[in-house]
Structures are given as C-alpha cells and as structure tokens.
Amino acid sequence: IASHLEEKGHTVTAVPDGQVAIATFQTDDFQLVISDIQMPHVDGVAFLQWLRGRSKIPFILMTGFGNILETKTASELGADEFLAKPFSVRDLDLIISKLTAPPGTVAAPSLPIEEIEKQYCKVPLSEFVAHPKLDFDLYVRLSEARYLKISNKGDHLDVSRLKTYESKGLRHLHVKKEDFNKIIKFNLHVTKSLATLKGIDIEKKAFFMRNMGELILEKCYVD
C-alpha cells in the first residue's frame, strides 16, 4: 500500500503496529490515516479510539471477515471509511480521493436514512450454505445508514467463513434490492421443484421452506 501511494505522489509513513502509530502521530502532521484492525500491542480500534480523543483526521480502517464486531465498534467510534480485504487499489484510490478532497468541493448529497435502507435487503446466513458462490455483491450492516461490502460477485463464501460470522452473532447479511429479487425468483423456482421431487430428506425440505418463508417476509416488508 505504501509503495502504491508513493507512486501516486503521496508522502507515506509506514509503521508496524498501533503503539508505534500513536508515538509517530504525536511527532508529525498527517492528512490521513490508514490502519489495519489486527495489529500487535495496540489494535486498530484502540488506535482509532485514542486518535478520536485528539483529532478528527480522516481514518480508513482495513478489516477482515473475522473482524465484523470490531468493525461495527470502529464505525461507532468515528472511522470515516472501511476497506474489506481483499480490496483493489482502485477502491483505495477512490476512498482517499473522497477523504482528501479540497475544502469547498461539492460533495454528492447524502440520502436520508430511510432511502439508504431501502436499497438493501437482509438475507439469512443459511441461504449461503446452499449457494456459496455469489452472484452479487454482499454487504454487512454496520449502522442504520452504513453498509460495508464484504464480498464481490463471483466470490466463494465457504462454510468456515459463515461459521465465523455466526459466532460473531450475525444472523443476516445484506444484498442490494435488485439482487434480492434475483434470489427470490431463483428460490421460488427451487421451491416449486421441491414440492414434486421425491427422495429428498423431509428435514432438508422443511429447512428450505422456512428459509424461503423468511425471504418472502423480507420481500413483503421491502415492498
């Protein structure tokens, strides 16, 4: 990341952990902080908490799929943007451009919370057990109007990752409304097929029907 940003013309100070970051921040002036969540001595959330007591400097936090709870805490503490690993340098560049725009730059008007929430629909974790390969981007809800993209279309969501989410207390992930409609249509098709197919375990059928019921309730709520 440091090499890429230096090629872009930025002056970068790279440090190994949050403890050194705190010491460094007190001796130099910076325009932006990019931090990982998992670091020795002082992690990214603790560093952010220390920093927010002293500065409103733009703060980008890099997060892995196992750090969902920590990411939500960081959002509440005032992290400006998040980058879910793996991310592209294009994603990084776009966020940096947004956070370092000159004063007076006209920003896009922010939507009301209700309008932002209408763009996303919740999907139970169990849905991804049967369909681990994603046909859409996947998000986690950090707050009322904040959603973090955690996987891209074409990614594979393996069972261990789903179990990690579940262990963190997550029961749902989110997709864009237009992609949710695709899930509904596909599952309705499968449901009709299940009704006529023989030889399928009754518990598996019941599990799928319960899952389908939850999706339909969400669809009714959104509409």
RODO-2510 file (C-alpha; in nm, 4 decimals, decimal comma):
residues 223
     n   res          X          Y          Z
     1     i     0,0000     0,0000     0,0000
     2     a     0,2813     0,2391     0,0895
     3     s     0,4579     0,1721    -0,2414
     4     h     0,1372     0,2264    -0,4382
     5     l     0,0585     0,5551    -0,2620
     6     e     0,4133     0,6809    -0,3094
     7     e     0,3832     0,6089    -0,6817
     8     k     0,0677     0,8213    -0,6732
     9     g     0,2664     1,1124    -0,5300
    10     h     0,1727     1,0814    -0,1626
    11     t     0,4247     1,1064     0,1208
    12     v     0,3799     0,7958     0,3359
    13     t     0,4974     0,6996     0,6835
    14     a     0,4574     0,3244     0,7432
    15     v     0,4709     0,1819     1,0959
    16     p     0,4483    -0,1797     1,2233
    17     d     0,1734    -0,1508     1,4861
    18     g    -0,0709     0,0732     1,6705
    19     q     0,1677     0,1529     1,9546
    20     v     0,4273     0,2971     1,7161
    21     a     0,1477     0,4710     1,5248
    22     i     0,0430     0,6586     1,8399
    23     a     0,4006     0,7688     1,9060
    24     t     0,4503     0,8720     1,5435
    25     f     0,1252     1,0670     1,5262
    26     q     0,2380     1,2838     1,8183
    27     t     0,5580     1,3932     1,6422
    28     d     0,4419     1,4571     1,2829
    29     d     0,1484     1,6126     1,0954
    30     f    -0,0641     1,3921     0,8720
    31     q    -0,3644     1,4366     0,6430
    32     l    -0,4934     1,0794     0,6540
    33     v    -0,4598     0,7539     0,8492
    34     i    -0,4907     0,4052     0,7007
    35     s    -0,4912     0,1322     0,9641
    36     d    -0,5491    -0,2403     0,9889
    37     i    -0,7744    -0,3745     1,2643
    38     q    -0,5444    -0,6590     1,3685
    39     m    -0,2103    -0,5249     1,4924
    40     p     0,0120    -0,6202     1,7864
    41     h     0,0317    -0,4138     2,1075
    42     v    -0,2464    -0,1686     2,0095
    43     d    -0,5069    -0,2788     1,7556
    44     g    -0,6804    -0,0581     1,5006
    45     v    -0,9932     0,0026     1,7088
    46     a    -0,7922     0,1068     2,0158
    47     f    -0,5740     0,3299     1,7969
    48     l    -0,8864     0,4920     1,6486
    49     q    -1,0337     0,5463     1,9958
    50     w    -0,7108     0,7141     2,1120
    51     l    -0,6973     0,9234     1,7953
    52     r    -1,0586     1,0414     1,8109
    53     g    -0,9911     1,1890     2,1541
    54     r    -0,7394     1,4219     1,9901
    55     s    -0,8131     1,4616     1,6197
    56     k    -1,0813     1,4394     1,3509
    57     i    -0,8265     1,3333     1,0883
    58     p    -0,9814     1,1108     0,8162
    59     f    -0,9408     0,7466     0,9176
    60     i    -0,9605     0,4424     0,6868
    61     l    -0,9793     0,1023     0,8515
    62     m    -0,8838    -0,2210     0,6749
    63     t    -1,0862    -0,5150     0,8007
    64     g    -1,1045    -0,8917     0,7507
    65     f    -1,4197    -1,1036     0,7529
    66     g    -1,3452    -1,2220     1,1064
    67     n    -1,3499    -0,8666     1,2454
    68     i    -1,7171    -0,7824     1,1966
    69     l    -1,7861    -0,6873     1,5599
    70     e    -1,4688    -0,4783     1,5771
    71     t    -1,5679    -0,3067     1,2511
    72     k    -1,9075    -0,2109     1,3947
    73     t    -1,7350    -0,0677     1,7021
    74     a    -1,4979     0,1308     1,4798
    75     s    -1,7950     0,2699     1,2876
    76     e    -1,9476     0,3912     1,6152
    77     l    -1,6134     0,5459     1,7186
    78     g    -1,5977     0,7520     1,4009
    79     a    -1,3988     0,5658     1,1346
    80     d    -1,4616     0,7520     0,8090
    81     e    -1,4279     0,4642     0,5616
    82     f    -1,3637     0,0902     0,5550
    83     l    -1,1805    -0,1418     0,3176
    84     a    -1,2790    -0,5083     0,3422
    85     k    -0,9942    -0,7415     0,2457
    86     p    -0,9189    -0,8289    -0,0235
    87     f    -0,9634    -0,4880    -0,1878
    88     s    -0,8310    -0,3327    -0,5068
    89     v    -0,6000    -0,0309    -0,5306
    90     r    -0,8818     0,1349    -0,7266
    91     d    -1,1076     0,1081    -0,4194
    92     l    -0,8284     0,2537    -0,2090
    93     d    -0,7665     0,5421    -0,4501
    94     l    -1,1364     0,6322    -0,4677
    95     i    -1,1705     0,6494    -0,0904
    96     i    -0,8527     0,8556    -0,0493
    97     s    -0,9691     1,0998    -0,3206
    98     k    -1,3013     1,1368    -0,1421
    99     l    -1,1472     1,1966     0,2017
   100     t    -0,8736     1,4351     0,0858
   101     a    -1,0860     1,6473    -0,1496
   102     p    -1,0037     2,0191    -0,1141
   103     p    -1,2274     2,2254     0,1170
   104     g    -1,5274     2,3623    -0,0672
   105     t    -1,5510     2,0693    -0,3059
   106     v    -1,9161     1,9987    -0,3676
   107     a    -1,9996     1,6550    -0,2315
   108     a    -2,2830     1,4393    -0,3543
   109     p    -2,5921     1,4999    -0,1420
   110     s    -2,6374     1,2329     0,1214
   111     l    -2,9615     1,0355     0,1104
   112     p    -3,1978     1,0160     0,4078
   113     i    -3,1534     0,7053     0,6234
   114     e    -3,4864     0,5651     0,5011
   115     e    -3,3774     0,5899     0,1375
   116     i    -3,0411     0,4226     0,2060
   117     e    -3,2056     0,1355     0,3922
   118     k    -3,4475     0,0797     0,1032
   119     q    -3,1519    -0,0040    -0,1206
   120     y    -3,0582    -0,3140     0,0825
   121     c    -3,2346    -0,6352     0,1841
   122     k    -3,1343    -0,8835     0,4523
   123     v    -3,0652    -1,2470     0,3652
   124     p    -3,0306    -1,5216     0,6309
   125     l    -2,6846    -1,6774     0,6624
   126     s    -2,8365    -2,0185     0,5923
   127     e    -2,9094    -1,9065     0,2357
   128     f    -2,5378    -1,9101     0,1560
   129     v    -2,4794    -2,2657     0,2771
   130     a    -2,6590    -2,3994    -0,0305
   131     h    -2,5326    -2,1224    -0,2606
   132     p    -2,1726    -2,0452    -0,1567
   133     k    -2,0762    -1,8898    -0,4930
   134     l    -2,2040    -1,5341    -0,5017
   135     d    -2,3931    -1,3943    -0,7998
   136     f    -2,3976    -1,0491    -0,6396
   137     d    -2,2054    -0,8186    -0,4070
   138     l    -2,2550    -0,8894    -0,0373
   139     y    -2,2741    -0,6384     0,2475
   140     v    -2,2831    -0,6273     0,6255
   141     r    -2,4898    -0,3627     0,8057
   142     l    -2,2746    -0,1500     1,0370
   143     s    -2,5419     0,1012     1,1372
   144     e    -2,8754     0,2426     1,0222
   145     a    -2,7343     0,4029     0,7095
   146     r    -2,3952     0,2335     0,6729
   147     y    -2,3270    -0,0865     0,4830
   148     l    -1,9844    -0,2378     0,4200
   149     k    -1,9214    -0,4504     0,1106
   150     i    -1,7510    -0,7679     0,2309
   151     s    -1,7580    -0,9819    -0,0858
   152     n    -1,7799    -0,9244    -0,4590
   153     k    -1,9840    -1,1005    -0,7223
   154     g    -1,8091    -1,4256    -0,8148
   155     d    -1,6527    -1,4761    -0,4703
   156     h    -1,6952    -1,8051    -0,2838
   157     l    -1,8365    -1,7913     0,0706
   158     d    -1,7087    -2,1080     0,2367
   159     v    -1,8669    -2,2746     0,5398
   160     s    -1,5852    -2,1749     0,7799
   161     r    -1,6406    -1,8098     0,6953
   162     l    -2,0151    -1,8451     0,7542
   163     k    -1,9462    -2,0113     1,0911
   164     t    -1,7197    -1,7204     1,1840
   165     y    -1,9998    -1,4746     1,1073
   166     e    -2,2415    -1,6846     1,3112
   167     s    -2,0011    -1,6976     1,6048
   168     k    -1,9926    -1,3167     1,5975
   169     g    -2,3680    -1,3066     1,6434
   170     l    -2,4591    -1,2324     1,2829
   171     r    -2,7760    -1,3962     1,1534
   172     h    -2,8164    -1,1999     0,8309
   173     l    -2,6080    -1,0413     0,5571
   174     h    -2,7365    -0,7873     0,3048
   175     v    -2,7618    -0,7539    -0,0727
   176     k    -2,8805    -0,4748    -0,2993
   177     k    -3,2553    -0,4719    -0,3614
   178     e    -3,2220    -0,5659    -0,7293
   179     d    -3,0076    -0,8676    -0,6403
   180     f    -3,2529    -0,9713    -0,3694
   181     n    -3,5215    -1,0010    -0,6358
   182     k    -3,2976    -1,2495    -0,8196
   183     i    -3,2637    -1,4600    -0,5026
   184     i    -3,6418    -1,4631    -0,4572
   185     k    -3,7071    -1,5724    -0,8161
   186     f    -3,4455    -1,8483    -0,8011
   187     n    -3,5696    -1,9811    -0,4676
   188     l    -3,9335    -1,9783    -0,5784
   189     h    -3,8326    -2,1905    -0,8751
   190     v    -3,6488    -2,4345    -0,6479
   191     t    -3,9415    -2,4435    -0,4036
   192     k    -4,1807    -2,5470    -0,6787
   193     s    -3,9396    -2,8217    -0,7822
   194     l    -3,9026    -2,9472    -0,4243
   195     a    -4,2772    -2,9927    -0,3942
   196     t    -4,2751    -3,2583    -0,6686
   197     l    -3,9344    -3,4210    -0,6195
   198     k    -3,9137    -3,7494    -0,4322
   199     g    -3,6256    -3,8940    -0,2331
   200     i    -3,5249    -3,5652    -0,0665
   201     d    -3,4994    -3,5693     0,3120
   202     i    -3,8057    -3,4077     0,4722
   203     e    -3,5872    -3,2066     0,7122
   204     k    -3,3967    -3,0544     0,4211
   205     k    -3,7258    -2,9619     0,2548
   206     a    -3,8544    -2,8066     0,5775
   207     f    -3,5288    -2,6128     0,6247
   208     f    -3,5537    -2,4719     0,2750
   209     m    -3,9221    -2,3825     0,3179
   210     r    -3,8504    -2,1957     0,6431
   211     n    -3,5675    -2,0101     0,4728
   212     m    -3,7946    -1,9245     0,1794
   213     g    -4,0618    -1,8000     0,4199
   214     e    -3,8148    -1,5575     0,5786
   215     l    -3,7087    -1,4272     0,2376
   216     i    -4,0700    -1,3708     0,1340
   217     l    -4,1416    -1,1809     0,4590
   218     e    -3,8420    -0,9584     0,3870
   219     k    -3,9672    -0,9056     0,0311
   220     c    -4,3132    -0,8042     0,1608
   221     y    -4,1540    -0,5660     0,4123
   222     v    -3,9380    -0,4003     0,1433
   223     d    -4,2311    -0,3626    -0,0965
***
